Amino acid sequence: MARIVRPEDVDAAWLTGALREAGVLRDGAVTAVTQRGIGNGLVGTSIRFDLTYDALEPGAPPSVVGKFPATDETSRQSGAGLRLYLRETSFYRHIAPAVRIRTPRVFVNEFDPATHDFLLLFEDLTPARGGDQLAGCGVDDAAVAMREIAGLHAPLWGHAAVDRWDFLGLPPEETARIVQLVAPVAGLFRERFADVLANEVMDAVMRLVKLVDKLMHDAAPQRTVLHGDFRLDNVLFDAKGGAWPLATLDWQTIGRGCGTQDASYFLGAGLREEDRATHEADLLRLYHEALLAQGVSDYPLAQCWRDYRKHSLNGLFMAMFSAISVARTGRGDEMFLTMTRRHACQALELSAFELWEP
């Protein structure tokens, strides 16, 4: 019954079949459905479907969430070219069952490699408190996030499957293409935003250009699965009415590498600069303790801190490159500018460039 459909094609009959096939609906039937867009996704479209049934049935969800390709053609092409849709559907199929990080249950998971169409139908994790990338978060919320992301990294730390899963990351030719694009993309970024970013921030962006090849080919001794875009817009605090302290969404950018990439990215983008400078060492210690508690060994705190400093540059790269690679919106510009400022400040304060430059 389940098949790839567009949001406008999702109706009561399709949802009835999909939920029965997933085992969450037995005898009942969906009789009416309403939909509304949710989230701030730039390369995907998320819709909440509110459901009405012909009769009450225990366990029948009052609402579900569907995720589809971006409607904007530029963003859709970026999603297809970077294998974002393949990566997310593969995460839920292969990785989610093997890790401890909290993610929504998936009812439908389909991907067409020929067209790059995809459909994910999830459980709805509301009520929950959404993160806000622009406002930032408090230190307590950041501590929850550090413990939670360790639940992704620790179970697959150094695991052979991390290198076997082809869908993690990009093909070598795509990586090489991105490295070649960085200089012109940075030029467009400077042309677009030079008048609204401080000189030291823009200088940090341009200084990054010469290091991207090293960043893209950095190989951690013990690699693990990375979220790749672990930030406030992609998490829900107090999910399922407080049953979960945090749930993590949007797995389109999963990859392999050193876990501190996710930790540095979250703290650099999500904390206000003064909070990050004051608390990031303690927050990273929480992350490290959670890794050790879940079985990671031979990874001293001093090495974790050095890796964290190095990988603060990944966030700066993501903010700059993404700002030019997806459809432009007012909120998108504001978000990428905020992230660029925060990550540049983080990298400069941590002397991250000096750890990469000869």
C-alpha distance (Angstrom), angle and dihedral (degrees) to the residues before:
residue distance angle dihedral
M1 . . .
A2 3.81 . .
R3 3.79 113.4 .
I4 3.76 137.1 154.1
V5 3.78 111.1 -79.6
R6 3.78 137.0 165.6
P7 3.82 119.7 -111.2
E8 3.79 91.5 -105.2
D9 3.81 90.4 54.9
V10 3.81 95.3 55.2
D11 3.80 106.7 107.3
A12 3.80 138.4 160.2
A13 3.80 94.5 -87.9
W14 3.80 93.8 50.7
L15 3.80 92.3 47.6
T16 3.80 91.5 48.3
G17 3.79 90.6 54.6
A18 3.80 94.5 43.5
L19 3.81 94.4 49.8
R20 3.79 92.5 45.9
E21 3.78 90.6 50.2
A22 3.82 89.3 50.4
G23 3.79 90.8 52.5
V24 3.81 97.6 -118.8
L25 3.79 96.0 105.4
R26 3.79 121.2 50.1
D27 3.81 114.4 170.2
G28 3.77 104.5 -10.2
A29 3.77 127.4 92.8
V30 3.79 133.6 -146.7
T31 3.78 108.2 -116.3
A32 3.80 101.4 178.3
V33 3.80 137.6 15.0
T34 3.78 134.3 -170.0
Q35 3.79 124.7 -171.4
R36 3.80 138.6 -157.9
G37 3.78 132.8 176.3
I38 3.79 118.3 -108.2
G39 3.80 136.8 -175.5
N40 3.77 132.2 21.4
G41 3.79 101.1 -93.5
L42 3.80 115.2 160.8
V43 3.81 99.7 -169.1
G44 3.79 98.9 29.7
T45 3.80 138.7 44.1
S46 3.81 119.8 -132.0
I47 3.80 122.9 -165.4
R48 3.80 130.7 -175.8
F49 3.80 113.0 -143.6
D50 3.80 115.8 -157.2
L51 3.80 110.7 -154.8
T52 3.79 136.7 -150.0
Y53 3.83 120.0 -164.7
D54 3.76 134.7 -157.1
A55 3.81 90.1 -125.1
L56 3.79 139.9 3.0
E57 3.78 113.2 -89.3
P58 3.83 124.5 177.2
G59 3.78 111.4 -110.1
A60 3.79 96.2 15.2
P61 3.83 105.1 138.5
P62 3.82 116.2 -122.0
S63 3.79 88.6 -148.3
V64 3.80 140.5 7.6
V65 3.80 134.1 -166.0
G66 3.79 125.0 -127.9
K67 3.79 126.5 -162.4
F68 3.81 122.6 -158.2
P69 3.82 137.9 168.5
A70 3.79 118.7 -73.8
T71 3.78 115.5 -83.2
D72 3.81 92.5 -142.1
E73 3.81 108.6 86.3
T74 3.83 95.1 -141.7
S75 3.79 91.5 52.5
R76 3.80 91.5 43.7
Q77 3.81 91.5 52.9
S78 3.80 90.0 49.2
G79 3.79 89.4 50.9
A80 3.80 92.2 50.2
G81 3.81 95.8 43.1
L82 3.80 93.2 49.8
R83 3.83 90.7 45.2
L84 3.82 89.9 -122.5
Y85 3.80 94.6 146.9
L86 3.80 93.1 47.1
R87 3.78 90.8 48.1
E88 3.79 95.9 51.0
T89 3.78 96.1 47.1
S90 3.82 89.5 45.7
F91 3.79 91.5 50.9
Y92 3.79 92.6 58.7
R93 3.79 92.0 43.8
H94 3.82 100.3 46.3
I95 3.80 112.7 12.2
A96 3.80 109.5 32.8
P97 3.83 92.9 68.5
A98 3.84 90.6 53.6
V99 3.81 101.1 50.7
R100 3.80 137.2 64.4
I101 3.78 100.9 -133.1
R102 3.82 112.1 112.5
T103 3.80 116.2 -109.5
P104 3.81 132.0 162.3
R105 3.78 120.9 -90.0
V106 3.81 111.3 -103.3
F107 3.81 120.2 -134.9
V108 3.82 98.2 177.2
N109 3.79 126.3 22.2
E110 3.81 117.1 175.0
F111 3.80 134.4 154.9
D112 3.81 130.9 177.3
P113 3.83 110.3 -153.1
A114 3.80 91.6 -165.5
T115 3.80 96.4 57.9
H116 3.84 101.3 16.3
D117 3.78 88.8 -126.9
F118 3.78 113.0 147.7
L119 3.76 141.8 171.6
L120 3.78 131.0 -160.5
L121 3.79 119.3 -177.4
F122 3.81 112.9 -167.7
E123 3.74 141.2 -179.8
D124 3.80 111.5 -96.5
L125 3.82 109.4 -112.3
T126 3.80 96.2 -162.1
P127 2.93 139.9 156.1
A128 3.78 88.1 64.8
R129 3.78 140.7 127.8
G130 3.78 111.7 -109.6
G131 3.77 122.4 -143.0
D132 3.80 119.1 -118.7
Q133 3.79 116.7 -147.6
L134 3.78 93.6 -162.5
A135 3.80 97.4 48.9
G136 3.78 94.2 41.3
C137 3.79 124.1 -149.8
G138 3.78 139.5 -94.8
V139 3.77 126.6 -100.5
D140 3.82 93.0 -104.2
D141 3.79 91.8 56.8
A142 3.79 90.1 46.8
A143 3.80 89.7 53.9
V144 3.80 89.9 54.3
A145 3.80 89.4 51.0
M146 3.81 93.1 50.7
R147 3.79 92.5 53.3
E148 3.79 91.6 44.9
I149 3.81 97.4 50.9
A150 3.80 89.4 52.5
G151 3.80 85.1 64.3
L152 3.81 88.1 64.4
H153 3.80 96.7 43.6
A154 3.80 104.6 40.6
P155 3.84 101.9 57.6
L156 3.81 93.1 55.2
W157 3.83 98.3 32.8
G158 3.80 106.2 142.6
H159 3.81 91.2 -10.7
A160 3.81 116.3 156.2
A161 3.82 91.4 -131.2
V162 3.80 90.3 67.4
D163 3.80 89.4 70.7
R164 3.80 94.8 37.7
W165 3.80 97.0 56.2
D166 3.79 102.8 91.4
F167 3.80 93.6 -168.0
L168 3.81 91.3 67.3
G169 3.76 108.5 99.6
L170 3.78 127.1 -22.0
P171 3.81 136.9 -49.3
P172 3.84 112.4 -97.3
E173 3.79 92.1 -109.5
E174 3.81 91.3 54.8
T175 3.79 91.3 48.6
A176 3.81 89.4 51.3
R177 3.81 90.2 49.2
I178 3.80 91.8 52.7
V179 3.79 91.7 49.4
Q180 3.81 88.9 53.2
L181 3.79 91.0 48.7
V182 3.80 96.3 50.9
A183 3.81 96.9 84.5
P184 3.83 96.0 49.8
V185 3.81 91.1 41.5
A186 3.80 90.3 51.5
G187 3.79 88.4 49.6
L188 3.80 90.9 54.3
F189 3.80 89.5 46.1
R190 3.81 91.0 53.4
E191 3.81 91.7 46.5
R192 3.80 91.3 50.9
F193 3.80 101.1 41.1
A194 3.82 109.7 21.1
D195 3.79 92.1 104.9
V196 3.82 93.8 55.2
L197 3.81 101.6 40.5
A198 3.79 125.6 74.0
N199 3.80 115.4 -109.5
E200 3.80 93.7 -112.5
V201 3.80 90.5 53.7
M202 3.80 93.9 50.2
D203 3.80 90.1 44.0
A204 3.81 88.8 55.2
V205 3.81 90.4 51.7
M206 3.79 92.1 51.6
R207 3.79 92.1 44.1
L208 3.78 87.5 56.2
V209 3.81 93.5 60.9
K210 3.80 94.4 77.6
L211 3.81 91.7 50.5
V212 3.80 101.4 49.6
D213 3.80 94.0 92.7
K214 3.81 89.1 57.4
L215 3.80 91.7 46.0
M216 3.80 93.0 50.3
H217 3.81 93.3 49.2
D218 3.79 99.5 39.2
A219 3.81 109.0 131.5
A220 3.79 118.0 -159.1
P221 3.84 114.2 -147.0
Q222 3.82 89.9 -126.3
R223 3.75 108.6 28.7
T224 3.75 125.5 -165.7
V225 3.79 138.1 179.1
L226 3.80 114.2 -73.7
H227 3.77 128.6 -157.7
G228 3.80 88.9 -145.3
D229 3.82 96.8 -158.7
F230 3.79 102.0 44.9
R231 3.80 102.2 160.5
L232 3.77 141.5 125.6
D233 3.80 98.2 -84.5
N234 3.81 88.4 58.1
V235 3.80 100.1 52.4
L236 3.79 137.8 68.8
F237 3.80 120.2 -149.5
D238 3.82 120.3 -148.9
A239 3.80 89.5 11.4
K240 3.80 122.8 -171.0
G241 3.80 90.4 26.2
G242 3.80 93.2 -51.3
A243 3.82 96.8 -47.1
W244 3.83 88.9 116.8
P245 3.83 120.8 40.9
L246 3.81 89.7 -148.9
A247 3.79 139.0 2.2
T248 3.80 122.8 -165.3
L249 3.80 123.7 -144.1
D250 3.82 139.3 175.9
W251 3.79 105.0 55.8
Q252 3.80 96.0 177.8
T253 3.80 95.0 116.4
I254 3.80 101.2 49.9
G255 3.76 114.6 148.8
R256 3.78 143.0 148.0
G257 3.78 129.1 -93.2
C258 3.77 143.8 84.1
G259 3.80 113.7 -17.7
T260 3.79 93.0 -133.6
Q261 3.81 87.5 74.8
D262 3.82 88.4 74.4
A263 3.80 93.7 40.7
S264 3.80 94.5 49.5
Y265 3.80 92.3 43.9
F266 3.80 93.9 52.4
L267 3.80 96.3 46.3
G268 3.79 94.5 41.0
A269 3.79 94.7 49.8
G270 3.79 100.3 32.6
L271 3.79 107.0 42.9
R272 3.75 123.4 71.0
E273 3.78 108.9 -110.6
E274 3.79 97.2 -106.4
D275 3.81 92.0 48.2
R276 3.78 92.5 48.7
A277 3.79 93.9 49.4
T278 3.80 91.2 49.6
H279 3.79 100.8 41.5
E280 3.81 110.8 22.4
A281 3.82 95.6 95.7
D282 3.81 91.3 53.5
L283 3.81 91.7 44.4
L284 3.79 91.6 50.9
R285 3.80 88.4 50.7
L286 3.82 88.4 57.0
Y287 3.79 89.1 52.5
H288 3.79 91.8 49.0
E289 3.81 92.5 48.1
A290 3.81 89.8 51.3
L291 3.80 90.4 52.4
L292 3.80 91.9 51.6
A293 3.82 92.1 46.0
Q294 3.82 88.7 55.7
G295 3.79 95.5 51.9
V296 3.81 106.5 -86.7
S297 3.81 111.6 142.3
D298 3.81 138.1 174.6
Y299 3.78 91.6 40.9
P300 3.82 109.8 112.3
L301 3.78 120.8 -158.8
A302 3.82 91.3 -116.4
Q303 3.81 90.2 59.1
C304 3.79 91.2 45.9
W305 3.81 90.4 53.1
R306 3.81 92.3 48.8
D307 3.81 91.0 49.3
Y308 3.80 89.8 48.2
R309 3.80 91.2 53.8
K310 3.82 92.5 47.6
H311 3.76 94.0 49.7
S312 3.79 95.7 51.9
L313 3.82 83.3 89.6
N314 3.81 91.1 65.0
G315 3.79 90.6 67.7
L316 3.79 91.9 51.3
F317 3.80 89.8 51.1
M318 3.83 92.7 48.4
A319 3.80 92.7 50.7
M320 3.80 94.4 48.3
F321 3.80 98.1 42.4
S322 3.80 95.7 42.3
A323 3.80 92.7 50.5
I324 3.81 89.2 64.6
S325 3.81 99.2 33.8
V326 3.80 102.0 59.8
A327 3.78 135.6 54.1
R328 3.78 110.3 -72.2
T329 3.82 118.8 -114.3
G330 3.79 133.7 165.0
R331 3.78 93.2 -112.9
G332 3.78 91.3 42.5
D333 3.80 92.3 55.7
E334 3.79 91.6 46.9
M335 3.80 91.7 48.4
F336 3.81 95.2 48.3
L337 3.79 92.0 46.0
T338 3.79 91.2 50.2
M339 3.78 91.2 48.8
T340 3.81 92.0 46.5
R341 3.79 91.7 53.1
R342 3.80 93.6 46.6
H343 3.81 95.3 45.1
A344 3.80 93.3 45.7
C345 3.79 90.2 51.9
Q346 3.80 90.7 47.4
A347 3.81 94.3 48.9
L348 3.79 93.8 46.7
E349 3.81 94.2 47.3
L350 3.81 91.2 48.3
S351 3.84 93.4 46.6
A352 3.79 87.7 -125.1
F353 3.80 95.3 157.8
E354 3.79 91.2 58.8
L355 3.82 90.1 57.8
W356 3.82 90.4 59.8
E357 3.77 104.3 32.7
P358 3.83 119.0 85.3
